[in-house]
Amino acid sequence: MEFIDVSQLSFIHDLGPKGLEGMVLKRSGGHRIPGFNCCGRSKMCYRWSKRWLVVKDSFLLYMKPDSGAISFVMPFDKEFCIKMDSKETETKHGVRIDSLSRSLVLKCTSYRHARWWGQAIEGFVQKHGSAFLKDHRFGSFAREEENIPAKWYVNGKTYMEDVANALEEAREEIFITDWWLSPEIFLKRPVVEGNRWRLDCILKRKAQQGVRIFVMLYKEVELALGINSGYSKRTLLHLHPNIKVMRHPDHVSSAVYLWAHHEKIIVIDQSVGFVGGIDLAYGRWDDKEHRLTDVGSVTLSQAETSPANMTPPANGSGGVSHGNGKNIFTVTDSVDQPKLKGQGRMKRTRFSIKKHLQKHGLAHPDSDSDAEPEERSGSVRSLHTGVGELFGNTRFWHGKDYCNFVHKDWIQLDKPFDDFIDRHTTPRMPWHDIASVVHGKAARDVARHFIQRWNFTKLVKPKYRSLSYPYLLPKSHTTAGEQRYQVPDCTPAKVQILRSASDWSAGIKYHEESIHNAYVETIKNSQYFIYIENQFFISCADNRHVFNKIGDTIAERIIKAYREGKKYRVYVVTPLLPGFEGDINTGGGSAIQAVMHFNYRTMNRGDQSIISQLRKEMGDQWMNYISIAGLRTHADLEGKLVTELIYVHSKMLIADDNTVIIGSANINDRSMLGKRDSEVAVIVEDSETVTSVMDGQEYQAGKYALKLRLECFKMILGANTDPSIDVSDPISDHFYKEVWMATCAINATIYQRVFRSLPSSDVRNILELEGYLAKLGLEKEDPARAHEELKKIRGFLVQFPLQFLSEQNLLPPIGSKEAMVPMEVWT
């Protein structure tokens, strides 16, 4: 094999052309490991080892000649270069190969042998891998790829369904990296097939079929965060030996205390790549209803069945009621799951639903159970879910998944099916989020990023150096078109993968902030409007505490429109409160207030804020250009009216109905600067257009972007239930004032009148808080009128309370634990 230059990696179709191979001596060291500067300057620390070198079209690797174990992989990047000068290599007959992640020195047998290797590698890489050697648009590691099937997701329901189906199709490998992963979440709900679609069960099933599964979890500082990644890791590792899990960073050894791996990626066979804001974790599953309540269990009405079928379903998922020749299956926890508190498994469910309906006069004793029960009690509805008709109070959120994290943070995650919030008194906090999927070459780029991080983590953490944690190899872009599986309902578009990455997170010499660059360029170049949904809104650089340029770019773009006398709109949707545990009725606590300080500093407080910058230029005209809003909803919880904000966790920008950025990066310095949290995003530019409308004129809008904006606008403005609301024109005066602004204002006023909800602009300091809360809302004073008022609510959109606590210093008080941490934690 050595004589004819072949190895076990020579002819693997997905690794591209055969490449160059041969035996070399390699010198130890030269890795870029943060915190270690000893690259071995003195001749003393070098160790030379014999290795089989393989050069492919986008990476090179070497393996141990005796065992064939791959012991290093170097992806090609913009810093890739080859030096053959003895000054550079510090050795006779040497070849030095540099990249962002390592300086690798090889030794050859003679001067001619070294020249041959150097020139051959250079020639091969220039011919086959030149795309990887350049900096691409926005400074990204990945190039723009044309004609990529892409799809967006609004909320976790459709996203998790497609993820489940794609995982089921995996044949070779699955890559998952999340900020938080909860093994026991159900990806398809309501649960009508027992545990089939529970994440841990899917992964175990695939591992048993021989698929290799690689998971990277963010290793949190336990004192600061309760996501228990150790439990997630142990649970996944116990499922099957084909599942490998790494955690990073090691805070003590890497001195990275403040930053996190924040990206959310799932890659199947390196050809389908999910990228977005949705972790596979508790609390994330939600749909366009954004329900606040979830009590009771599900019953699936079945067609008539013969007596032979009257035994309970095989997967142990509950009982069967026999009434009028119909079956009702009740989904409770199946045998191998712990019981939910307060829910007996068989006895209680056997005949209860039918009798319950009869008792309350909602079903006649002889009625057909397919008939839709009257919605008299307001809680029993027929749900159209695509898995047959479901009756009763559906249980969508089991155990820890039913959560309200501002009310109470997660605890005891090792007991996944025990409730930790009383669902009969506390509403859950709905979760609004955005994600996407890409295929082909773009998915290869997502995989390449995952592989770079995996191989780097393997290098820096001694416990992963064993052969049981293999080095991963990126598949060639040349075979990316051979799509074995494609997610349904995609739109072809131009796609580019973006990221925030640096030395600590990906082992690269220079940091990358292509997401930040893409945001700034897209806002600068937008013609008509931008629509932003983001979990944070922390920007406007003072170059002391805040450095990202997104807020300033928005202000500059509006001022440009104002000076040119052109119409331009900016819509920002962000959570009404930051997602930290705290009671807003007493002011919220230091963490909530610290983030609020920086959000408000970006919006309207202080000279640097967007609205202050605009005021200087145009007085009160700024209102015609930018609107900041939040989302809120209400429900009837066991006879009591309740309200809760909808937590906006999305990280999305839409510009001009033709360009979209979706990813994991928030609008703050942590996510945008590249040197801090690690992130991945995707920018999608439409290649197919449809006729739409812009300021009353016909407009060629992009298919992908337009549909996404319409989906978001219809949901938050209530157009799904009221077809008279027209959201097709995003910038006309009629839409901006009569629809968007009016809905914001009316909804906010009603919620304040009915619930005295917080945050509110009527509360400017902590002293005013008590007085505000002492005044009763309609839900306490006059429930009947409260019900009437709430009927006027349209969608979820409410005005952002720009004056809330405006007279209060929201920075953490000296002496609090929040004041001990560096300011960068909040920005």
URVEN-V387002 format. One record per backbone hydrogen bond with DSSP energy under -0.5 kcal/mol. NH is the residue of the N-H (numbers start at 1). CO is the residue of the C=O. If there is no record, write none. Layout:
{{NH | CO} {NH | CO}}
//
This chain:
{{5 | 2} {6 | 1} {10 | 7} {12 | 9} {13 | 11} {15 | 12} {16 | 13} {20 | 55} {22 | 53} {24 | 51} {25 | 107} {26 | 49} {27 | 105} {28 | 47} {32 | 101} {33 | 31} {34 | 32} {36 | 33} {37 | 35} {39 | 37} {45 | 42} {46 | 43} {49 | 26} {51 | 24} {52 | 63} {53 | 22} {53 | 51} {54 | 61} {55 | 20} {56 | 54} {56 | 59} {57 | 15} {60 | 74} {61 | 54} {62 | 72} {63 | 52} {64 | 69} {65 | 50} {68 | 64} {71 | 62} {72 | 62} {74 | 60} {75 | 73} {76 | 58} {80 | 77} {81 | 98} {83 | 96} {89 | 85} {90 | 86} {94 | 91} {95 | 106} {96 | 83} {97 | 95} {97 | 104} {98 | 81} {98 | 96} {99 | 102} {103 | 30} {104 | 97} {104 | 102} {106 | 95} {107 | 25} {108 | 93} {114 | 110} {115 | 111} {116 | 112} {117 | 113} {118 | 114} {119 | 115} {120 | 116} {121 | 117} {122 | 118} {123 | 119} {124 | 120} {125 | 121} {126 | 122} {127 | 123} {128 | 124} {129 | 125} {132 | 129} {133 | 130} {134 | 131} {136 | 140} {139 | 136} {140 | 137} {142 | 497} {145 | 495} {148 | 493} {150 | 491} {151 | 437} {153 | 435} {155 | 153} {155 | 433} {156 | 284} {157 | 286} {159 | 155} {160 | 156} {161 | 157} {162 | 158} {163 | 159} {164 | 160} {165 | 161} {166 | 162} {167 | 163} {168 | 164} {169 | 165} {169 | 166} {170 | 166} {170 | 167} {174 | 212} {175 | 267} {176 | 214} {177 | 265} {178 | 216} {182 | 280} {183 | 181} {185 | 182} {187 | 197} {191 | 395} {192 | 190} {196 | 193} {198 | 195} {199 | 185} {200 | 183} {201 | 198} {202 | 198} {203 | 199} {204 | 200} {205 | 201} {206 | 202} {207 | 203} {208 | 204} {209 | 205} {210 | 207} {211 | 206} {212 | 172} {213 | 242} {214 | 174} {215 | 244} {216 | 176} {217 | 246} {218 | 178} {219 | 248} {220 | 218} {222 | 220} {224 | 221} {225 | 221} {232 | 228} {233 | 229} {234 | 230} {235 | 231} {236 | 232} {237 | 233} {238 | 234} {239 | 236} {240 | 236} {243 | 240} {244 | 213} {244 | 242} {246 | 215} {248 | 217} {251 | 249} {254 | 250} {255 | 251} {257 | 255} {262 | 260} {262 | 678} {265 | 177} {266 | 274} {267 | 175} {268 | 272} {269 | 173} {269 | 267} {271 | 268} {272 | 268} {273 | 438} {274 | 266} {274 | 272} {275 | 436} {276 | 264} {277 | 434} {279 | 277} {281 | 279} {284 | 281} {290 | 287} {298 | 331} {299 | 391} {300 | 329} {301 | 299} {301 | 389} {302 | 327} {305 | 325} {309 | 306} {310 | 307} {311 | 308} {316 | 313} {318 | 316} {321 | 328} {323 | 321} {323 | 326} {326 | 323} {327 | 302} {328 | 321} {329 | 300} {330 | 319} {331 | 298} {331 | 329} {332 | 330} {337 | 334} {343 | 340} {349 | 346} {350 | 346} {350 | 347} {355 | 351} {356 | 352} {357 | 353} {358 | 354} {359 | 355} {360 | 356} {361 | 358} {362 | 357} {363 | 357} {367 | 364} {371 | 368} {376 | 374} {381 | 379} {381 | 392} {383 | 381} {383 | 390} {385 | 383} {385 | 388} {387 | 388} {390 | 383} {391 | 299} {394 | 392} {396 | 394} {398 | 396} {400 | 416} {401 | 398} {402 | 399} {403 | 401} {407 | 404} {408 | 404} {415 | 412} {418 | 415} {419 | 417} {423 | 421} {425 | 422} {426 | 422} {427 | 425} {428 | 292} {429 | 403} {430 | 428} {432 | 430} {432 | 647} {433 | 431} {435 | 153} {436 | 275} {437 | 151} {438 | 273} {439 | 149} {440 | 271} {442 | 439} {443 | 439} {444 | 440} {445 | 441} {446 | 442} {447 | 443} {448 | 444} {449 | 445} {450 | 446} {451 | 447} {452 | 448} {453 | 449} {454 | 450} {455 | 451} {456 | 452} {457 | 453} {458 | 454} {459 | 455} {460 | 456} {461 | 457} {462 | 460} {464 | 461} {465 | 462} {469 | 466} {470 | 468} {476 | 14} {479 | 476} {480 | 477} {482 | 479} {483 | 481} {484 | 482} {491 | 150} {493 | 148} {494 | 685} {495 | 145} {496 | 683} {498 | 681} {500 | 679} {501 | 499} {501 | 512} {506 | 502} {507 | 502} {507 | 503} {508 | 502} {509 | 100} {512 | 501} {514 | 499} {515 | 499} {517 | 513} {518 | 514} {519 | 515} {520 | 516} {521 | 517} {522 | 518} {523 | 519} {524 | 520} {525 | 521} {526 | 522} {526 | 523} {530 | 569} {531 | 654} {532 | 571} {533 | 652} {534 | 573} {535 | 650} {538 | 667} {539 | 537} {542 | 546} {543 | 546} {553 | 549} {554 | 550} {555 | 551} {556 | 552} {557 | 553} {558 | 554} {559 | 555} {560 | 556} {561 | 557} {562 | 558} {563 | 559} {564 | 560} {565 | 561} {565 | 562} {566 | 561} {569 | 528} {570 | 625} {571 | 530} {572 | 627} {573 | 532} {574 | 629} {580 | 578} {582 | 406} {584 | 582} {586 | 583} {587 | 584} {588 | 583} {593 | 589} {594 | 590} {595 | 591} {596 | 592} {597 | 593} {598 | 594} {599 | 595} {600 | 596} {601 | 597} {602 | 598} {602 | 599} {603 | 599} {604 | 600} {605 | 600} {609 | 606} {610 | 602} {611 | 603} {613 | 609} {614 | 610} {615 | 611} {616 | 612} {617 | 613} {618 | 614} {619 | 615} {621 | 618} {622 | 619} {623 | 620} {624 | 621} {625 | 622} {626 | 622} {627 | 570} {629 | 572} {630 | 798} {632 | 796} {633 | 644} {635 | 642} {637 | 635} {637 | 640} {638 | 636} {640 | 637} {642 | 635} {644 | 633} {646 | 631} {647 | 430} {647 | 645} {648 | 646} {649 | 432} {649 | 647} {650 | 432} {652 | 533} {653 | 661} {654 | 531} {655 | 659} {656 | 529} {658 | 655} {659 | 655} {660 | 684} {661 | 653} {662 | 682} {663 | 651} {664 | 680} {666 | 664} {667 | 536} {668 | 666} {669 | 827} {670 | 827} {672 | 668} {673 | 669} {677 | 670} {678 | 260} {679 | 500} {681 | 498} {682 | 662} {683 | 496} {684 | 660} {684 | 682} {685 | 494} {685 | 683} {686 | 658} {687 | 492} {688 | 492} {690 | 701} {692 | 699} {694 | 697} {697 | 694} {699 | 692} {701 | 690} {701 | 699} {702 | 657} {703 | 688} {706 | 702} {707 | 703} {708 | 704} {709 | 705} {710 | 706} {711 | 707} {712 | 708} {713 | 709} {714 | 710} {715 | 711} {716 | 712} {717 | 713} {718 | 714} {719 | 714} {720 | 714} {721 | 718} {722 | 718} {723 | 721} {725 | 722} {726 | 724} {727 | 725} {730 | 693} {730 | 728} {736 | 732} {737 | 733} {738 | 733} {738 | 734} {739 | 734} {739 | 735} {740 | 735} {741 | 736} {742 | 737} {743 | 739} {744 | 740} {745 | 741} {746 | 742} {747 | 743} {748 | 744} {749 | 745} {750 | 746} {751 | 747} {752 | 748} {753 | 749} {754 | 750} {755 | 751} {756 | 751} {756 | 752} {757 | 751} {763 | 760} {764 | 762} {768 | 765} {769 | 765} {769 | 766} {770 | 766} {771 | 767} {772 | 768} {773 | 769} {774 | 770} {775 | 771} {778 | 753} {779 | 754} {780 | 777} {781 | 777} {782 | 778} {785 | 782} {786 | 782} {787 | 783} {788 | 784} {789 | 785} {790 | 786} {791 | 787} {791 | 788} {792 | 789} {793 | 790} {795 | 793} {796 | 716} {797 | 716} {798 | 630} {799 | 744} {800 | 628} {802 | 800} {804 | 801} {805 | 763} {806 | 803} {807 | 764} {808 | 805} {810 | 808} {816 | 813} {819 | 816} {820 | 816} {820 | 817} {821 | 817} {825 | 822} {826 | 823} {827 | 823}}
//
